[in-house]
Amino acid sequence: MPIPVDCRRLDAFDPSFLVMTTPRLVLRPMLAPDVDGFVELAKEEGRTAEALPNRADLEAMRQTFTEEWQQHGFGYLMMFERESRYLAGNVRLKPFPLPNGRGAEITYSVDGPFRNKGYATEAAAASLLLAFDIAGVDHALACIEPENTASHKVVAKLGFVSIAEGRVHGIKMRRYLLNRPAWQGKPRSEEHTSEL
């Protein structure tokens, strides 16, 4: 049974508290032990010293993600395949300013072996459920490079509407927007629902 939880109302956000499950994925915030895990994984993959992630930088990144959760009730989620328990990618909601209401920009990344399975759509849908239905976000934004046809399909499936094309940090992007009423009016199939 889904439990509605407003993370903004917690006195001190404990990232280990939030775990979202979908039919094929487990999503959760980055935890302190993950920092060492990322460093060890890079060593196992045989990366050179220059290519190894810096532990201090990873810890600073984790702390930033935790602060986002504390301040906004949404943030970065690691994406694990339920069956294999392997890290498959991530999805992140990052606040963006709006003159009226709350906004969140969604980004996601799926690692090579896990692509073309619908995981990006599944993870993004779970993240949007958290943003719109629990954290009270008014609008979600997605910025996608024109050549990234897979991501254009993901946002279309989720109900985003193309609003503009322009440059973001010097990179040509197409911008998509989805508002809460459109999200809540959109019928969700079993594969796009999540349990907290």
C-alpha positions in Angstrom: 0.0 0.0 0.0 1.5 3.4 -1.0 2.3 5.6 2.0 2.2 9.4 1.1 5.2 10.9 2.7 6.2 14.6 2.4 9.9 14.7 2.8 9.9 18.4 3.3 8.2 17.9 6.7 10.9 15.8 8.2 13.1 17.6 10.7 16.2 15.9 9.4 16.1 14.1 6.1 17.6 10.6 6.3 18.4 9.5 2.7 18.2 5.8 3.8 14.5 6.4 4.6 13.3 6.7 1.0 13.2 3.7 -1.3 10.9 3.7 -4.4 10.1 0.5 -6.2 8.7 0.1 -9.7 8.0 -3.3 -11.4 11.6 -3.5 -12.6 13.6 -0.9 -10.6 14.6 0.2 -7.1 15.3 3.9 -6.7 16.9 5.5 -3.7 19.1 8.5 -2.8 22.9 8.2 -2.7 24.1 7.1 0.7 27.5 7.5 2.4 28.6 3.9 1.7 28.0 4.5 -2.0 30.9 6.9 -2.1 33.4 4.1 -1.3 31.5 1.8 -3.6 31.9 4.2 -6.6 35.7 4.5 -5.9 36.1 0.7 -5.6 34.0 0.0 -8.7 36.3 2.4 -10.7 39.4 0.5 -9.4 37.8 -2.9 -10.4 37.1 -1.5 -13.9 40.9 -0.8 -14.2 40.6 3.0 -14.6 43.8 4.9 -14.4 44.6 7.1 -11.4 43.7 10.2 -13.4 40.3 8.7 -14.3 39.4 7.5 -10.8 36.7 9.5 -9.0 38.0 11.7 -6.2 36.5 10.5 -2.9 36.2 14.1 -1.6 34.4 15.2 -4.7 32.0 12.3 -4.6 31.3 13.0 -0.9 30.7 16.7 -1.7 28.3 15.6 -4.4 26.4 13.3 -2.1 26.1 16.1 0.5 24.7 18.4 -2.2 22.1 15.8 -3.1 21.1 15.3 0.5 20.7 19.1 1.0 18.5 19.2 -2.1 16.3 16.5 -0.5 16.1 18.4 2.7 15.2 21.7 1.1 12.9 20.6 -1.7 11.6 17.1 -0.9 13.0 15.7 -4.2 16.5 15.2 -5.7 18.9 12.6 -7.0 18.0 8.9 -7.1 20.2 6.0 -8.0 18.5 3.4 -10.2 19.0 -0.3 -9.6 17.6 -3.2 -11.6 15.4 -5.2 -9.2 16.3 -8.6 -10.6 20.1 -8.3 -10.8 20.5 -5.5 -8.2 23.0 -3.8 -10.4 23.3 0.0 -10.6 21.6 0.8 -13.9 21.7 4.6 -13.9 20.1 7.6 -12.1 17.3 10.1 -12.3 17.4 13.5 -10.8 14.9 16.3 -10.1 16.6 19.6 -9.6 14.7 22.7 -8.5 14.4 25.6 -11.0 13.0 29.0 -10.3 9.5 30.0 -11.4 7.7 33.3 -10.9 4.6 31.4 -9.6 4.9 27.9 -8.2 7.6 25.3 -7.8 9.5 23.8 -10.7 11.8 20.8 -11.1 14.1 19.9 -14.0 14.3 16.2 -14.7 17.4 14.5 -16.0 18.2 10.8 -16.2 20.9 8.5 -17.4 20.9 4.8 -18.1 24.1 2.9 -18.4 24.9 1.1 -21.6 23.9 -2.5 -20.8 20.5 -1.3 -19.4 19.4 0.8 -22.3 16.5 0.1 -24.6 14.5 -1.6 -21.9 12.2 1.3 -20.9 14.1 1.9 -17.6 14.4 5.7 -18.3 10.6 6.0 -18.7 9.9 3.9 -15.6 12.4 5.8 -13.4 11.3 9.2 -14.7 7.6 8.3 -14.1 8.4 7.3 -10.5 10.4 10.5 -10.0 7.5 12.6 -11.4 5.1 10.8 -9.1 7.2 11.9 -6.2 7.5 15.5 -7.5 3.9 16.1 -8.4 1.9 14.0 -6.1 4.0 14.2 -2.9 6.4 17.2 -3.1 3.8 19.5 -4.7 5.8 20.6 -7.7 3.8 22.6 -10.2 5.9 22.1 -13.4 8.6 19.7 -14.6 11.1 20.7 -17.3 13.2 18.5 -19.5 16.0 19.8 -21.7 17.1 17.4 -24.4 19.6 17.6 -27.3 17.8 17.4 -30.6 19.7 14.2 -31.7 18.7 12.3 -28.6 15.7 10.5 -30.1 15.4 8.0 -27.2 14.9 10.8 -24.6 12.4 12.6 -26.8 10.4 9.4 -26.8 10.6 9.1 -23.0 9.3 12.6 -22.4 6.5 12.1 -25.0 5.4 8.9 -23.2 5.2 10.8 -19.9 3.1 13.6 -21.4 5.6 16.4 -21.7 4.9 19.1 -24.4 7.7 20.7 -26.5 7.8 24.4 -25.7 11.0 25.8 -27.2 14.3 25.1 -28.7 17.4 27.1 -27.7 20.8 27.0 -26.1 21.4 25.8 -22.5 24.9 26.4 -21.3 25.9 26.8 -25.0 24.4 23.5 -26.1 21.4 23.3 -28.4 18.4 21.8 -26.5 14.7 21.3 -27.0 12.7 22.2 -23.9 9.7 20.2 -22.8 7.2 21.1 -20.0 4.7 19.1 -18.0 2.4 20.6 -15.4 0.8 19.0 -12.4 -2.8 19.0 -13.7 -1.7 17.4 -17.0 0.3 14.8 -15.0 -2.6 14.0 -12.6 -5.1 13.8 -15.4 -2.9 11.4 -17.4 -3.9 7.7 -16.9 -0.9 5.8 -15.6 -0.4 2.2 -16.5 0.9 -0.4 -14.0 4.4 0.0 -15.2 4.5 3.7 -14.4 3.2 3.6 -10.9 5.4 3.4 -7.8 5.3 2.4 -4.2 7.0 4.4 -1.5 
